[in-house]
Structures are given as structure tokens and as C-alpha cells.
């Protein structure tokens, strides 16, 4: 059996419904798992959903789960659990292979050719781009920013065969995502993507999928012109297997990249608009889905990005505050409040700065004590007349 999963929170649930529905249109026999790092909506009923099962973060056996969750923002958390879910699916009986698909993907045609690749390979990866750019701005946007900074492969898709090498990869990837799944490009990490730059080195049976119909997106459509024949969309004359609508809600990819492409290839705009209609049918405008369970402290105050990072990087804080979400006296919230970490404008705050200020504050206190001892000493008192005479002559 082929098993497929996606990972999201409530806000992306409509998108997850679209990717599951669209996959089932072509492969109704595939098993689809929803991995959910949030509280399920009160109206959620699996019988009315396109998913075969749900795996919530509460179901996962993760060490120090509360502390671990706190150290991740919403994107990082939904990504960090991907390795755990992959291991979970590979362990299920009758599993031949597992595909991961980002929730903002629309499946448009059969995956049969991808499944056939498992006859020869154990790991399937799709690169962001398949051809070099020529324009300076496109080199910067697509080769430097998209690929060199964020990873050679786009991990909105990955395929893993249920084989010894597939299991070895799953274990390796799971461990990396458990401890190092952060958006920290200066450090060389971008959630799960940069890790898979190493996959072809560590796992010889990893295969780079060069099918232009796979993982089509605004960052590669300049070399994959979108056309349409009836209800079928093509990328450089290849039927699109799945299109990746990264940044759909923000609109940046739409305005900066897609509209430029759509001037010559209006089918790209047709595809974008059709996806928007598809989302509306599955609750995309539902305001009740905007809340994320782990976005606030227990007292309702929003958790700033910096307070997550500081907690993540300081083991002493983790020891002192085993439940960083908690409220009340002597809570991590109170500590953050005392050092100015509760607002998003606290980005200039660093723990190194806090430690430095604390260090100098301690040194200043010690100096005050030394001065007091000098002032109160016998030698200071008996030499006072001499000092006054010296100041007078000066």
C-alpha cells in the first residue's frame, strides 16, 4: 500500500483537505494521514473528512514534549514532526512506500510514474530548480535565496520506500528534525530542507526527480511554462503531477513571480485562481481556524519569537521552567516580562546581552562593597587630612 501524509495546524486545514481530496481523485486506494500539531476544531469529524486517519502531536511519544513544542514556531513545529510521522507510517503493516506532501499542494495527475521509481530507488527528492537562470535578479531570487540559502531540494515533497535504506533515512531525518528543525538560515539550517542536501551523500539510493511536472511552483515556472488543454495543465509540455502553492496567502509569489509569467502564459493564472476556488469550497475563509494552540502562554499573552529562541538556547532556563507555557509567580512568562521579552520588538534582545549586563551588575555590586570597606578602614580615616592638604595645594 502507498501511504501519504501532510502536516499542519488548524489554519492550514482547508489546504490539507484540498491536497487529500485531489490525491484521492487519482488514487482512491492510497492511505492518507493528517499529522496535526494543534487542537482539533470542535466541528472536526473524521467521517466527513478526506483523511483516513489523524495523528496528533498528543499521540507522539516525544521526550520533554512541552518544552520541545515551546521552542518551535508554527512552521518549525509542523516540520519537526515529519520525521516522527514518517517512521510511524513505515512501521505500519503492508506499507510499500510513503509520500509526504505539503498541505499547500494540489495533485493534478497520477503518481504512477513516481511509484515506479521505487523499483530502483529508495528516496525521491525534487530540486527547487532544474535549469540555471540567466537574468541577474532571477539568479539572486532563485539560485541564491531559494536554493543556496534554503536548500537544494524542496521538502514539500519526499518519497521513501519501505526498505532498509528507507528506514535508515527515516531514522536519520527524524533525529535531525527533533533537535535541529529551526528557521536559522545564518546558521545553515532551514527547517528540514538543508538537511536533505546531505541525503544523496549519505544514502546512495536517493534519486533526484527531474520530472518537470513535479513540484511545479512560482520559483521554477520560468523554465516550465504553464499551458492548458481542456482540464489538463502542463509544465513545459509535461502533465503537472502536483503544483506547490507556497506563499499563496501572503500573495508575494503571486505578485512578484506568477503575474510576470502569466503575461505570456495565462494558464498559470487560471491554475492559481482555480486553486483559490478549491480552497474556498473547503473552508479557507473560516475565521475559527486561525487560532493556534501553542501561540500563547497559559494567561493568553502571545509568545514572542525571541522568547522561544532564548528558551531553546538556554538549558538553565529549561531546567528552571519545565513548563514554559505556565502562568503564575516564578513562571517563564514572568521571567520574560522582567527582561523585556514579551513583545515582537524584542528582537534586539539577546541572551548574551542579558548575561553580560548581569555579569557587570554583579561586578558593580562587588565594587561598591570594596569601596565601602575602604571608606570604613582605619588607614583611610587616618590619611584623610593628608588628602585634604593635597587637594588644597592642587
N, C-alpha and C positions, 0 to 999 in steps of 0.2 A: 504493500500500500504506500502511496505517496502522501506524506503529511506536510501541511503548510501552516505557518503561524505568522501573526503580526503582533506588535507590542504597542500599547498606547494607554492613554488615560481617557477620562470622560470627554474632554474637548475634541478628541480625535475619533470618538466612537462612530460618528457618521461616515468618516473616511474609511474606518475599518470595515463597516458594513458594505461599502462600495467595493473594496478590494475583495472581500469574501464573496459577495454576490457575483461579481464579474468573473472570478475564478470558477465558481460553481457553474456558471453558464457554459463553460468549455469543459470542465472536469467535475461533474456532479459526484463522482466516486472518490474524489480527494477528501481527506480529513482536514478540517480547518480548525485551528486552535487560536482563541483570543487570549493573549497574555496581557493582564490588566494590572497596572501599578497605581491603583486608585480605589476608592469605594465605588461599588456598582450603583448606578442610578436606581432609585426606588421602583421605577417602572420597568426595569430590565427583566425580561422573561426570555430565557434561552430558547424556548419553543418557538418564539416569534422572531428569532434572530437567524442570520445565515451561518452562524458558527456551530460547530459540532460540540465544542466544549470550551470552558473558560478556566484558565489558570491564573489565579490572583496572586499578588505578592504575599498575601497572608498564607497562601498554601506552600510557599517556598521555604525550605529549611536553610536559612541563611544565618550565619553566626552574627551575634550582636546586631540583629536586623534593624532595630530602632535607630541606633547610632549610624548604621550603614546607610539607611534611607536618608537621614538628615543631611549627609554630606553630598548629596546629589541634587541638582535641579531637575526639572521635569524631563527634559530631553535626555540628560545623562542617566536618569533612573530607568526610563523606558528602554534605553540601550543597554544598560548594565545587566539587565535580566535576560537578555537574548541568549547568552551562553548557557545559563541555567535551563532555559526552556528548550534549547537545542538538545542538551543532554537528556532532558525529560522525554522528549519525543523519540529520540534514538533508542531509548530503553523500552519503548512500547513494543509489544509483540506485532509481528507481521509488518514492520516498517522497512520499506526498501530504501527510501531516501526522504530527506526533509528539505523544503524550501522555506526561506524567510522572505517575506515581502513587507516593505514599509506600508503603513496604513494609507499614505497618500499616493498609492499606485492604482492604476486602472488596468486590469488584464483585458486585452483585446483579441487575443487569439490563443491557439493551443500551445501547451508546453511540451508536446510530444518530442520535439527535437532536443529540448533540454534534458528530458529524461533519458533519451538515447545516449547522451554523452556520458552517463554513468556506467555504460558498458566498458568505458576506457578510463574514466577519471573518477576521483573521489570527492573533489572540491571544485565548485564552479564559482568563478568571480567575474564581475563585469566592470571594466575600467570606466572612469568618467569620460574619457575621450579615446578615440581610435585613430585620429589623424592630427598632425601638427597644425597649429594656427599660423597665419601669415601677418595679419594686422597686429600692430603693437598693442592696442587696447585689448584684443582678444587673447593675445599671448599672456598678458597680465591677468585678465579675468579668468581664463580657463586653464592655462597651463601652470601659472604661479599660484593664484588664490584657490581655485577649485581643486587642483590636483596636487601640486607640490606641498601646499600648506595643509590640506585637509585629507589627503590620501589618494593613492593611485586608483584604488577601487572604490566604487560606491556601494556601501553596505546596505542600501535599500533593498538589495537582493543578495542572496547567497544560497548555494545548493550544496548539500552534504549527503554523501552516500552512507548507508548503514554498513560500514566496513571497518576493519581495524584502523586504517588511516583516517577514516571519517571520525571515529571515536577519539583518536589521538588529537585530531584538530579540535574537536569539541571541548575536550578537557583543557587543552592549552588556551583556547579562546575564552572559555569560562573563567579561568583563573585570572587572565589579563583584565577581563571586564569587571570582575569582582573587586579588584584593587586599583585599577588604573583606567577607569572609564570616565574621563573628565574632558571638558572643553578647555584645553590648555595648549593652544597652538604654539606659543613661545617655548613651551617645554617639549614640544614634539608629539603631543597627544591630541587627537580629536576623536573623542568617544571611542567607538570600536574601529574606525576606518584605518587609522595609521597602523594599527596592529597588523592588519591583513596585508600591508605592504611586505611583511616578512613571510607570509604564508607560502608563496612559491619557493622560498629558500628552505624553509623547514619541512615542507610537505611536497615532495616531488610530484605527487599525483594531482596537484592543484592545476586547474585549467583556466586560461583566460578566454572567456566567451567573447568572440568578435562579431557575433550576430548583431547587425545594426538595428534590428527590431527589438532588442533587449535593453531595458533601462534607458529608453529614449527620454531626453529631458532638455530643458532650455540651454543647458551648458554644452550640449553636443549637436543641436539641430542645425547649426550652420553647415555641418558636413552630412546631415541626414535630413534633407528637405522633406517636409511632410506633405503628402498628397493624399487624395481620396478617390476611391472608386465605389460608388454606392455607399454601403455602410462600413466598408473596409478602409482603414487608414494604413498608409505606408510611410516608411522612413527610408529615403533613398532607394525606393522601389522594393524594399523588403517589408512584408507584412509586420506591423507592430505587434509584438507579443505583449509588452506592457510598457506603459508610459508613466513616468515618475513626475508627479506634480509638486516637487519641492518648492516651498515658499508660496503656495497657492494663496493662502490667506493674506500674507503680507503684501503681495502684488508686485514685489520688486522684480522678480524674474519675468513677470508678465510685461511690465513696462520697459525694462531695460533690454530684454533679450527676445522675448516672444514676438512683441509687436514689430520689431525690426525684421524678424524672419517672416512674419505674416504678410508683409508688404508684397513679397514675391510668392509666398505660398500660403494663401488664405485658409487652406485646410487646417493649418496649425491653430488658427483662431477658432475654427469650427470645433476642433477637438477640445480646446480649453473651455469653450462655452458649454459644450455637451457634458463635460465633466462637472461643471458648476451646477447644471440642471440635475445631474445624477445625485450630487451631494444633497441638494435641497429635498429630493424625494426621501432621503434617509435621515432627516433631522438636523441638517447643518446649521440651521438658524435657531436651534433650541438653546435658549439662554441658560436653562437649568444645567447644561453640560459644561459650563465654563469654569466651575469650581474644581480645584484640585485638592485632594485630602491633605497633602503634605506641604501646602503652600504657606501655612500659618502656624504660629505657636498655639498651644492649647488655649491661650487667652484671646485668640483671634487676631493678634498682631502679625503682620506679614513678615516672613523671614527674608532678610536681605541676602543677596548673593554673597556678600563679603562675610556675613556671619556663618554661612555654610562652609566657606573656604577656610576661615580661621579655625573652625571646629575640626575640620578634616585634617588640617596640617599640624594640630597640636594635641599630642597624646595626653598631656596633663589635663587639658580641658575635657577630653573624652572620659578620663578616669573620674574627674570631679563631677561631671554631669552625664551620667549614663543614659538619661532620657532628656535629650536636648529640647524636645518639644514641650516639656512640662512647664507649668506656671507656679507661682508662689515664691516665697522668700528663698534665697540661695539657689535660684534656678539659673539655667544658662541664659534665659531671657534677661534676668536682672543683671547678670554679668555683662551681656551685650549692651544693655542700656547704660551701664556705668562707664563703658569705654567708647560709646558713640557708634555702635554697630547696627542700629536698628533701621537706618534709612539707606535707600539705594545710593544716596550721595556719599556714602561712607567708603567709596572705592579707593579713596586716597589713604584710608586707614590700612596699616599693615601690622601684623603681629610683631614683626621685627621692631617697628617703631614703638609699639607698646612696651616691649621688653626693654628697649633702650631707655625710654622715659622712666620705667620702673627702676632700672639699674641706677640712673643718675639721681632719681629721687631718693633712693637708699643711700647713695654716696653723699648727697647733700645733708641728709639727716645725720650721718656719721660725722660730717664736718662740723655741724652745729654742736654736736656733743663734744668734739675735740676742743672747739672754741670755748665752750662753757668751762671745760676743765682747765684751760689755760687762764681764763679770766679769774677763776677761783683759786688758782695756785698761789703759794707763798712767794715764789720767785717773781711772779707778775706784779704782785702787790708791792714788794719792796723796791722794785725798779721803776715804779710809776713816776716818782719825782725826776729821775734822770731823763725819762722820755719827755716829760713836760718841758724841762730846760732845753732839750734838743729842739723841740718844735718852736720854742720861743726864739732861739738864735737863727733858726731856719727862716 
